[in-house]
Amino acid sequence: MNEFNIRLADQLVVVLGFLLFIVIGLRCSKDSQTDEGYFLAGRSMPGWVIGFSVMATIVSSVTFLALPAFAFGSGNWQNFFAHFGYIPATVIAVYIFIPLFRSTRVVSAYEYLEKRFGLWARMYAASSFIVFHFFRTGLVLYAISLAIQSILQTDISSIPSIIIIGGVLVSAYTIVGGLKAVIWTDVLQGVALIGGGMICLPIIVSQLPGGFTELFEVASTDNKFDLGSTELTLKGKTIWAYMFAEFMILMHLMGVDQTNVQRYAAASSDKAASRGALIGCLLAVPTWSYFLFLGTCLYVFVKIVPDTGLAGLSPDAVFPRFILTQVPGGLGGLVLIGLLASAMSTLDSSINATAATVTNDFYKRLWVKNRDPLHYGKVGKLVSLLFSVAMIGTACGIHYFRASETLDDFQRMILTVFTGGLLGLFFLGFITNRVNSKSAFIATATTVLSVVSWLFLISPTGTQWFPKLSGLMPDNFWISTFANFFLFVLAYALSRLLGAPQKNDLTGLTLWK
């Protein structure tokens, strides 16, 4: 074992992978000088490339690590069906979101909201996106740094150094090459993610005396395939809570999140954009299911096979250590690249999308107008650099101050707080002609206050001050579902009560015009 605690062959594969990503960034830099080149890849990307990029972005390191860890530990398959919410989310995106975004030729998803409801809607949505990804990128970078620290078997104090090195590497090709580099590296990272995971299953099964038969028998006996509670209640994390919460998250990511709207806009045609969304779905759903199954396989492997060195490790540490100790040298490096790629594809997308949002929704819209495309391209690169620094700082902050929530739950809580009702606001714009700016604003403000109140009531302080009211509140997994429905219904009702139908020209902004 060398000083890095990783086999030399694995080190070489990882280093070559990073060098390839840097080369792609440099090759794409010449096409990323203007704002359209930097943020939209010249609107020239083919559908299959968009599809791999969408998949690699959504299947983050939280998925790569959290799903096997959850299935390996005390968890079961209670979130299995939740992932299939991606299918209807994609269908809605293909028939509603993509045509409208493509026809309006927006650079930012939030340009649409200004056209439909006014500047306040654009500023609210853009600010929510920036704040959410400020925390999300830090969370993802922190999660992958935990895995690397486990693989290296270094002291916990080494995590900040790992965060800084990893953040600098992923930022380098993103800042230089723009969205074109992000999308092409996402293709390679998506292949590495899927291929790396596929390598592990035959290694596990080959060492089980009874093969697949024993695997399913042991897992079934220990209830590792249990789908969780099907009780019709708003209390607890039932299968229904997971399904509705995940569907809302996927609808948000596929429909109104800038990381994917950019990809729709970057596609070479409407057909390519739709094909990309469908390919992303066809790749992501089996990938999620596979990694959940892989966690169950690891559970059986550790229980049945002696002297693996994995027994007694925390669930989060088992998969990384399995890669290092059980996968042959060289192949282990490919799996490590898959692990790293699951984080990199999320981080690079968020960096570029946040830069696009800051540049177009704030800098270009409010502060410095009518400059040449090269100027806005340079601003985009500067914002990418500043956001990368903030990402690294956030990851270090999570390391030092993170509470007891799991990474997956923490990510869901962040999304709920900073995007409460935003999906409902977009749907108001897309499928209604009547709702105007005033009704939408009142409904949005009311929804945000309601979400904050809900979170307060279920907090320790809220429970202490208002125990009876707190006891009536549903599980926080339901917040995003109720928030979006509440905003939509309230805004539509207000438009009827206030008697002020939409007066602006809505041509091209709704399904009906």
Backbone torsions as a table, in degrees:
resi	resn	phi	psi	omega
1	MET	NA	130.2	-177.7
2	ASN	-88.5	-178.9	-174.0
3	GLU	-63.2	-22.8	-179.8
4	PHE	-91.3	-2.8	178.6
5	ASN	62.1	21.6	174.9
6	ILE	-128.7	137.4	-178.9
7	ARG	-59.0	148.0	-175.6
8	LEU	-58.3	-42.4	-179.7
9	ALA	-61.3	-39.2	178.5
10	ASP	-68.1	-39.2	177.2
11	GLN	-59.4	-44.6	-178.1
12	LEU	-63.0	-42.1	179.6
13	VAL	-63.2	-43.6	-179.7
14	VAL	-64.3	-44.7	-179.8
15	VAL	-63.1	-43.5	178.1
16	LEU	-62.4	-37.5	177.9
17	GLY	-62.1	-45.8	179.4
18	PHE	-65.5	-39.5	178.1
19	LEU	-62.4	-38.5	178.5
20	LEU	-63.7	-41.2	178.2
21	PHE	-62.9	-41.1	179.3
22	ILE	-64.5	-41.9	179.3
23	VAL	-61.8	-41.6	178.3
24	ILE	-61.3	-43.1	178.4
25	GLY	-59.4	-43.0	180.0
26	LEU	-67.3	-40.4	-179.5
27	ARG	-66.0	-30.8	-177.9
28	CYS	-86.5	-9.9	-173.2
29	SER	-63.3	-34.8	-177.1
30	LYS	-67.2	-23.2	179.0
31	ASP	-95.7	7.5	-173.2
32	SER	-122.8	35.2	-178.2
33	GLN	-86.9	-35.4	179.1
34	THR	-90.1	169.9	179.8
35	ASP	-65.7	-39.7	178.5
36	GLU	-68.3	-36.9	176.4
37	GLY	-68.4	-40.1	-175.9
38	TYR	-75.2	-38.3	-175.2
39	PHE	-98.7	-22.5	-174.1
40	LEU	-127.4	7.8	178.4
41	ALA	53.2	33.6	178.2
42	GLY	68.5	14.7	-178.6
43	ARG	51.5	48.1	-171.9
44	SER	-130.9	8.0	-170.9
45	MET	-83.3	137.5	177.9
46	PRO	-72.6	160.0	-174.3
47	GLY	-62.1	-43.4	-176.3
48	TRP	-65.5	-32.9	177.2
49	VAL	-68.5	-42.5	176.2
50	ILE	-58.6	-41.3	-178.4
51	GLY	-61.9	-46.6	177.7
52	PHE	-63.0	-38.4	-179.3
53	SER	-66.6	-42.6	177.6
54	VAL	-60.3	-47.2	179.9
55	MET	-60.6	-48.4	-176.5
56	ALA	-63.5	-32.1	-179.7
57	THR	-72.2	-44.3	-176.7
58	ILE	-74.0	-37.3	179.3
59	VAL	-83.7	87.0	-173.2
60	SER	-89.0	-179.5	179.0
61	SER	-66.7	-24.9	175.1
62	VAL	-62.0	-38.3	175.8
63	THR	-69.1	-49.0	-176.7
64	PHE	-58.0	-37.1	-177.5
65	LEU	-97.0	-44.2	-170.7
66	ALA	-71.1	-39.3	-177.8
67	LEU	-65.8	-49.8	175.2
68	PRO	-60.9	-38.9	-179.7
69	ALA	-65.2	-40.8	-180.0
70	PHE	-64.6	-47.1	-179.5
71	ALA	-67.9	-34.1	179.9
72	PHE	-69.5	-40.8	-175.0
73	GLY	-78.0	-136.0	-175.6
74	SER	-80.7	-4.1	-175.8
75	GLY	-79.3	174.6	177.1
76	ASN	-132.0	-145.8	-178.9
77	TRP	-106.8	32.6	-174.7
78	GLN	-67.0	-20.1	177.2
79	ASN	-102.1	14.0	-177.8
80	PHE	-63.5	-53.3	-176.1
81	PHE	-69.3	-22.4	-179.4
82	ALA	-59.6	-34.0	-177.8
83	HIS	-67.2	-23.9	-180.0
84	PHE	-73.7	-7.1	172.4
85	GLY	-64.6	-14.2	177.4
86	TYR	-64.9	-29.3	-176.7
87	ILE	-66.5	-55.8	177.1
88	PRO	-64.9	-31.4	177.5
89	ALA	-62.2	-39.6	179.2
90	THR	-69.3	-41.4	179.0
91	VAL	-60.3	-44.1	178.8
92	ILE	-63.9	-40.6	178.8
93	ALA	-61.9	-42.0	-177.2
94	VAL	-66.9	-38.7	-174.3
95	TYR	-95.5	-15.3	-179.0
96	ILE	-120.3	-60.2	-171.3
97	PHE	-69.2	-50.7	-175.1
98	ILE	-61.4	-47.7	178.9
99	PRO	-59.1	-40.0	-178.4
100	LEU	-71.0	-42.5	178.5
101	PHE	-66.9	-39.4	-179.1
102	ARG	-68.9	-39.3	-177.4
103	SER	-69.7	-30.2	178.9
104	THR	-87.9	-7.4	176.6
105	ARG	51.4	47.0	179.6
106	VAL	-79.5	151.2	170.3
107	VAL	-90.2	-39.6	178.0
108	SER	-112.1	141.4	178.1
109	ALA	-59.3	-27.7	-171.1
110	TYR	-85.9	-8.3	168.8
111	GLU	-59.2	-38.7	-179.3
112	TYR	-58.9	-42.8	-176.7
113	LEU	-64.3	-34.4	176.5
114	GLU	-66.0	-41.8	178.9
115	LYS	-63.3	-33.1	-175.2
116	ARG	-89.2	-44.0	-173.6
117	PHE	-122.1	-13.2	-179.7
118	GLY	117.5	173.4	-174.7
119	LEU	-62.7	-34.9	-178.4
120	TRP	-57.9	-40.0	-178.0
121	ALA	-66.1	-40.5	178.5
122	ARG	-63.8	-44.7	-178.3
123	MET	-66.4	-40.4	178.4
124	TYR	-62.9	-48.3	-177.3
125	ALA	-67.5	-43.6	-179.5
126	ALA	-64.6	-41.6	178.4
127	SER	-63.7	-41.8	178.7
128	SER	-61.4	-42.8	179.3
129	PHE	-61.1	-46.2	-177.8
130	ILE	-63.2	-45.0	-178.5
131	VAL	-65.5	-43.4	179.5
132	PHE	-60.1	-47.8	-177.8
133	HIS	-73.9	-22.4	171.2
134	PHE	-57.9	-45.0	179.7
135	PHE	-80.5	-38.8	-175.2
136	ARG	-64.0	-45.2	-179.6
137	THR	-62.6	-38.9	176.3
138	GLY	-62.8	-39.4	179.4
139	LEU	-65.1	-45.4	-179.2
140	VAL	-65.4	-43.6	178.6
141	LEU	-63.2	-37.9	177.4
142	TYR	-66.0	-42.2	-178.4
143	ALA	-61.7	-44.6	-179.0
144	ILE	-69.8	-30.5	177.9
145	SER	-68.2	-35.4	174.5
146	LEU	-60.2	-42.9	179.8
147	ALA	-64.6	-43.6	-179.8
148	ILE	-63.9	-41.5	178.4
149	GLN	-61.3	-37.5	178.1
150	SER	-67.4	-40.1	179.6
151	ILE	-65.6	-44.4	-179.1
152	LEU	-73.8	-18.0	-177.2
153	GLN	56.4	41.6	176.9
154	THR	-93.9	172.6	177.8
155	ASP	-67.3	153.0	-178.5
156	ILE	-60.2	-24.5	-179.2
157	SER	-69.0	-11.4	-179.9
158	SER	-81.4	-10.4	-175.5
159	ILE	-59.2	-45.4	177.9
160	PRO	-56.3	-38.5	178.5
161	SER	-65.8	-40.0	177.9
162	ILE	-64.5	-40.7	178.5
163	ILE	-59.3	-45.8	-177.5
164	ILE	-65.2	-47.0	-179.0
165	ILE	-62.9	-47.4	-179.8
166	GLY	-63.6	-41.0	179.6
167	GLY	-64.3	-39.2	179.2
168	VAL	-66.7	-42.6	-178.0
169	LEU	-63.4	-46.4	-176.8
170	VAL	-73.0	-28.8	179.2
171	SER	-72.2	-30.6	-172.3
172	ALA	-59.5	-56.0	-176.5
173	TYR	-72.3	-26.4	179.3
174	THR	-69.4	-45.5	-178.8
175	ILE	-65.4	-41.0	-175.9
176	VAL	-74.2	-45.5	-169.0
177	GLY	-97.9	-10.7	178.7
178	GLY	67.5	-160.9	-174.8
179	LEU	-63.3	-33.1	179.5
180	LYS	-61.4	-43.0	177.0
181	ALA	-67.0	-38.9	178.7
182	VAL	-59.5	-47.8	-176.3
183	ILE	-66.9	-44.6	-178.4
184	TRP	-69.1	-37.5	175.6
185	THR	-69.2	-32.4	175.9
186	ASP	-60.6	-35.8	178.2
187	VAL	-60.4	-50.5	179.5
188	LEU	-64.6	-39.2	-179.8
189	GLN	-67.8	-35.5	177.2
190	GLY	-65.8	-41.7	176.9
191	VAL	-63.3	-43.3	179.7
192	ALA	-64.8	-39.2	-179.8
193	LEU	-62.3	-49.8	-178.8
194	ILE	-68.7	-46.9	-178.7
195	GLY	-63.6	-40.6	179.0
196	GLY	-61.7	-40.3	178.3
197	GLY	-69.2	-37.1	-178.6
198	MET	-65.3	-28.4	-179.6
199	ILE	-63.6	-32.1	-169.5
200	CYS	-73.6	-38.0	-173.7
201	LEU	-60.4	-50.9	179.8
202	PRO	-62.3	-29.4	177.3
203	ILE	-65.8	-39.8	179.0
204	ILE	-68.1	-51.7	-174.8
205	VAL	-63.6	-36.2	-178.4
206	SER	-63.8	-22.2	-178.6
207	GLN	-98.5	-2.6	175.5
208	LEU	-87.5	125.5	-178.2
209	PRO	-54.8	-37.3	-178.3
210	GLY	-99.2	8.0	177.5
211	GLY	59.1	-143.3	-177.5
212	PHE	-62.6	-34.7	-179.0
213	THR	-60.2	-47.9	178.7
214	GLU	-64.9	-37.7	-179.3
215	LEU	-58.4	-50.0	-177.6
216	PHE	-70.3	-34.4	179.5
217	GLU	-64.8	-48.8	-179.1
218	VAL	-64.6	-45.2	-179.1
219	ALA	-63.3	-40.2	179.4
220	SER	-67.8	-42.1	179.5
221	THR	-60.3	-37.5	-178.6
222	ASP	-91.9	13.4	176.5
223	ASN	58.9	32.8	-179.5
224	LYS	-79.3	-12.0	176.2
225	PHE	-100.5	6.7	-178.9
226	ASP	-61.6	137.2	-175.8
227	LEU	-90.6	4.1	177.1
228	GLY	86.6	-174.2	-176.4
229	SER	-72.6	132.7	174.9
230	THR	-106.3	15.0	-178.7
231	GLU	-62.6	137.4	179.1
232	LEU	-83.9	82.5	-178.6
233	THR	-145.4	155.9	176.4
234	LEU	-94.0	3.7	178.7
235	LYS	-99.9	140.0	176.8
236	GLY	79.6	165.5	-178.2
237	LYS	-91.0	75.7	178.8
238	THR	-78.0	172.9	177.1
239	ILE	-60.4	-32.0	-179.5
240	TRP	-72.2	-38.1	178.0
241	ALA	-62.4	-44.2	178.2
242	TYR	-62.7	-43.9	-175.3
243	MET	-64.8	-47.3	-178.7
244	PHE	-69.5	-40.8	-179.7
245	ALA	-64.1	-43.8	-178.7
246	GLU	-68.8	-36.6	178.8
247	PHE	-62.8	-41.7	179.1
248	MET	-65.3	-40.3	178.0
249	ILE	-63.4	-45.3	-178.8
250	LEU	-67.6	-38.0	176.1
251	MET	-62.2	-41.1	178.7
252	HIS	-64.0	-47.1	-177.6
253	LEU	-66.4	-41.6	-177.1
254	MET	-78.5	-28.0	-172.5
255	GLY	-101.4	-41.6	-169.8
256	VAL	-129.3	-0.4	179.0
257	ASP	-80.7	133.6	-174.3
258	GLN	-60.2	-30.4	-178.6
259	THR	-59.4	-38.0	179.3
260	ASN	-90.3	-33.6	177.3
261	VAL	-60.4	-37.3	175.6
262	GLN	-59.1	-40.2	-179.2
263	ARG	-68.3	-39.4	175.9
264	TYR	-60.3	-42.8	-179.6
265	ALA	-70.1	-29.1	-178.2
266	ALA	-79.1	-13.7	-178.6
267	ALA	-66.1	151.0	-176.0
268	SER	-71.7	-18.4	-179.8
269	SER	-158.8	169.0	176.6
270	ASP	-60.7	-41.3	-179.9
271	LYS	-64.0	-40.2	179.0
272	ALA	-65.3	-37.9	179.0
273	ALA	-64.4	-45.7	179.0
274	SER	-65.3	-41.1	178.2
275	ARG	-61.9	-39.2	179.1
276	GLY	-62.2	-43.6	178.7
277	ALA	-62.8	-42.0	-179.8
278	LEU	-67.0	-42.3	178.6
279	ILE	-63.9	-40.9	177.7
280	GLY	-58.6	-41.2	178.0
281	CYS	-66.3	-45.9	-178.7
282	LEU	-62.8	-26.4	178.2
283	LEU	-86.8	-40.0	-171.0
284	ALA	-73.9	-43.5	-175.9
285	VAL	-60.9	-49.0	175.8
286	PRO	-64.0	-32.2	179.6
287	THR	-65.2	-46.5	176.4
288	TRP	-58.5	-46.7	-178.4
289	SER	-62.7	-40.7	-178.4
290	TYR	-63.4	-44.5	-177.5
291	PHE	-70.6	-29.0	172.2
292	LEU	-65.7	-44.3	176.9
293	PHE	-63.5	-37.8	-180.0
294	LEU	-62.5	-36.9	176.9
295	GLY	-63.4	-39.0	176.1
296	THR	-65.0	-40.3	177.6
297	CYS	-62.7	-39.8	177.9
298	LEU	-62.8	-38.0	177.5
299	TYR	-59.3	-48.6	180.0
300	VAL	-65.6	-41.3	-179.2
301	PHE	-58.0	-48.5	-178.8
302	VAL	-66.6	-34.3	-178.4
303	LYS	-73.4	-36.4	-171.7
304	ILE	-95.5	-40.6	-173.5
305	VAL	-88.5	123.1	-178.4
306	PRO	-79.1	159.6	172.1
307	ASP	56.4	42.6	175.6
308	THR	-86.5	-19.8	-175.4
309	GLY	77.6	6.3	-177.1
310	LEU	-101.5	-18.3	-179.2
311	ALA	-64.6	138.2	178.2
312	GLY	90.3	-11.4	177.5
313	LEU	-76.6	156.6	174.6
314	SER	-67.9	151.9	-179.7
315	PRO	-53.3	-38.0	-179.7
316	ASP	-65.9	-23.9	-175.0
317	ALA	-93.0	-15.7	-171.9
318	VAL	-65.4	-50.4	-176.3
319	PHE	-62.8	-48.1	176.9
320	PRO	-58.2	-40.5	-179.4
321	ARG	-71.7	-31.9	175.2
322	PHE	-60.6	-44.0	179.4
323	ILE	-57.6	-43.6	-174.7
324	LEU	-73.4	-37.2	-170.6
325	THR	-101.3	-25.1	-173.0
326	GLN	-108.8	-25.2	180.0
327	VAL	-87.2	131.6	-177.6
328	PRO	-56.3	150.5	179.3
329	GLY	-55.2	140.9	-175.6
330	GLY	91.3	-58.5	174.3
331	LEU	-64.5	-35.9	175.8
332	GLY	-60.2	-36.8	177.1
333	GLY	-63.0	-38.4	176.9
334	LEU	-63.7	-40.1	177.9
335	VAL	-67.1	-38.6	176.8
336	LEU	-62.8	-39.7	176.1
337	ILE	-61.8	-39.9	176.4
338	GLY	-61.3	-41.9	177.7
339	LEU	-62.5	-47.5	179.3
340	LEU	-66.3	-39.0	-178.2
341	ALA	-63.2	-33.8	-179.6
342	SER	-62.5	-28.4	176.0
343	ALA	-86.3	-43.5	-174.8
344	MET	-61.2	-40.4	-177.5
345	SER	-66.2	-30.9	176.0
346	THR	-75.8	-42.9	-177.2
347	LEU	-66.8	-48.0	-177.0
348	ASP	-63.6	-37.5	178.5
349	SER	-64.3	-43.2	-179.0
350	SER	-66.8	-38.5	179.4
351	ILE	-61.3	-50.4	-177.4
352	ASN	-68.1	-40.5	-178.7
353	ALA	-67.5	-38.6	177.4
354	THR	-66.1	-40.5	176.8
355	ALA	-61.4	-39.9	178.0
356	ALA	-63.6	-40.7	-179.2
357	THR	-67.1	-47.5	179.7
358	VAL	-62.3	-44.9	-176.1
359	THR	-67.3	-46.9	-173.6
360	ASN	-85.5	-39.2	-174.5
361	ASP	-86.8	-20.6	-179.5
362	PHE	-118.4	-62.8	-174.3
363	TYR	-61.8	-53.3	-176.6
364	LYS	-74.8	-34.3	-176.7
365	ARG	-80.7	-38.3	-171.6
366	LEU	-109.0	-32.3	-166.6
367	TRP	-109.7	-55.1	-174.9
368	VAL	-125.6	100.9	-176.0
369	LYS	-101.3	159.3	170.2
370	ASN	60.0	37.2	171.5
371	ARG	-97.0	166.4	-176.7
372	ASP	-74.2	158.6	-177.2
373	PRO	-57.6	-32.7	178.7
374	LEU	-63.6	-36.9	179.5
375	HIS	-62.5	-47.4	-178.8
376	TYR	-69.1	-28.5	173.7
377	GLY	-64.3	-41.3	178.1
378	LYS	-66.7	-40.2	177.4
379	VAL	-61.9	-40.5	178.3
380	GLY	-59.0	-41.6	178.8
381	LYS	-66.6	-39.5	178.2
382	LEU	-64.5	-43.5	178.4
383	VAL	-63.8	-38.6	176.9
384	SER	-59.4	-41.8	179.0
385	LEU	-64.1	-47.0	-178.4
386	LEU	-65.1	-40.1	179.2
387	PHE	-67.2	-34.9	177.7
388	SER	-61.8	-41.6	177.3
389	VAL	-63.3	-42.9	178.6
390	ALA	-63.8	-38.7	178.2
391	MET	-59.6	-46.6	179.7
392	ILE	-63.2	-42.5	178.5
393	GLY	-63.8	-39.0	179.1
394	THR	-65.4	-42.6	178.4
395	ALA	-60.5	-42.0	177.3
396	CYS	-64.6	-38.6	178.0
397	GLY	-63.4	-41.6	177.3
398	ILE	-62.4	-38.6	178.7
399	HIS	-58.7	-42.0	-174.7
400	TYR	-86.0	-26.6	-170.4
401	PHE	-124.5	2.3	-175.3
402	ARG	-60.7	138.6	177.8
403	ALA	-81.0	-163.0	-171.0
404	SER	-86.1	-2.8	-178.3
405	GLU	-63.7	151.3	171.9
406	THR	-69.2	159.7	-178.3
407	LEU	-61.2	-40.1	-178.8
408	ASP	-65.4	-43.6	178.9
409	ASP	-67.7	-36.7	179.1
410	PHE	-63.0	-42.2	178.6
411	GLN	-64.0	-41.2	-179.7
412	ARG	-65.4	-39.2	179.3
413	MET	-64.0	-41.6	179.2
414	ILE	-61.7	-45.6	-180.0
415	LEU	-61.7	-39.5	-179.3
416	THR	-64.7	-44.7	-176.4
417	VAL	-65.5	-45.3	-169.7
418	PHE	-94.7	-6.2	178.8
419	THR	-132.2	24.4	-178.2
420	GLY	-57.8	117.5	177.3
421	GLY	81.9	-3.5	-175.0
422	LEU	-63.7	-38.2	177.5
423	LEU	-62.6	-40.4	177.7
424	GLY	-62.7	-35.0	178.5
425	LEU	-65.2	-42.0	177.2
426	PHE	-64.4	-41.7	179.2
427	PHE	-64.4	-34.8	175.0
428	LEU	-57.9	-43.6	-180.0
429	GLY	-67.7	-39.0	-173.6
430	PHE	-75.1	-41.8	-167.2
431	ILE	-114.5	4.7	174.7
432	THR	-123.7	145.6	173.7
433	ASN	-100.0	-24.0	-169.9
434	ARG	-81.9	-41.3	-171.1
435	VAL	-63.7	126.9	-179.2
436	ASN	-106.2	-176.4	-175.1
437	SER	-62.4	-41.8	-176.7
438	LYS	-63.5	-47.6	179.3
439	SER	-63.4	-41.9	179.8
440	ALA	-64.8	-39.6	-179.5
441	PHE	-65.7	-46.4	180.0
442	ILE	-61.6	-43.1	179.9
443	ALA	-65.1	-40.7	-179.9
444	THR	-65.2	-46.2	179.7
445	ALA	-62.7	-41.0	179.0
446	THR	-64.6	-40.8	179.8
447	THR	-64.7	-44.6	179.4
448	VAL	-60.7	-44.5	178.2
449	LEU	-63.5	-37.5	179.4
450	SER	-66.4	-41.5	178.7
451	VAL	-63.4	-44.5	178.8
452	VAL	-61.7	-42.3	178.9
453	SER	-63.8	-42.7	178.6
454	TRP	-59.1	-49.0	-179.6
455	LEU	-62.8	-36.2	178.3
456	PHE	-66.8	-43.1	-176.7
457	LEU	-64.6	-30.7	180.0
458	ILE	-93.3	1.6	176.2
459	SER	-79.0	163.5	177.5
460	PRO	-54.9	-40.7	179.4
461	THR	-66.4	-45.6	179.4
462	GLY	-62.6	-39.5	178.4
463	THR	-63.8	-37.5	-180.0
464	GLN	-71.6	-40.2	-177.2
465	TRP	-79.9	-38.2	-176.7
466	PHE	-129.3	67.0	-173.3
467	PRO	-61.0	-39.9	-178.9
468	LYS	-68.7	-45.4	179.7
469	LEU	-66.2	-38.1	178.2
470	SER	-63.3	-37.1	-179.8
471	GLY	-67.5	-19.1	179.6
472	LEU	-86.7	-14.4	-174.0
473	MET	-73.8	139.0	175.3
474	PRO	-66.6	169.4	176.2
475	ASP	-61.9	147.7	-176.1
476	ASN	-66.7	-11.5	174.0
477	PHE	-62.7	-21.9	-176.9
478	TRP	-87.6	-5.2	-172.4
479	ILE	-60.6	-50.4	-176.5
480	SER	-63.0	-37.0	178.8
481	THR	-63.0	-51.9	-178.6
482	PHE	-67.2	-37.1	-177.2
483	ALA	-61.9	-45.5	-178.6
484	ASN	-68.3	-42.6	177.6
485	PHE	-66.5	-41.0	-179.0
486	PHE	-61.9	-45.5	-179.5
487	LEU	-62.4	-45.3	-177.9
488	PHE	-62.2	-49.9	-176.3
489	VAL	-65.7	-43.3	-177.9
490	LEU	-63.7	-44.9	-179.2
491	ALA	-62.9	-42.1	-179.9
492	TYR	-66.9	-40.0	178.5
493	ALA	-64.5	-40.7	179.0
494	LEU	-64.0	-38.0	179.4
495	SER	-63.3	-30.7	176.7
496	ARG	-77.1	-43.9	-176.5
497	LEU	-69.6	-40.1	-177.6
498	LEU	-77.3	-17.1	176.0
499	GLY	62.3	37.4	-178.5
500	ALA	-126.0	81.9	-179.2
501	PRO	-65.9	161.1	-179.5
502	GLN	-60.7	130.9	-179.3
503	LYS	-106.8	-19.2	-178.3
504	ASN	-73.0	158.8	176.9
505	ASP	-73.3	119.3	-176.9
506	LEU	-103.6	15.6	-179.3
507	THR	-58.3	123.1	179.6
508	GLY	83.7	-0.8	-175.2
509	LEU	-108.0	-12.7	177.1
510	THR	-130.8	168.8	179.1
511	LEU	-65.3	-24.8	-172.3
512	TRP	-94.1	-9.1	-179.4
513	LYS	-128.0	NA	NA
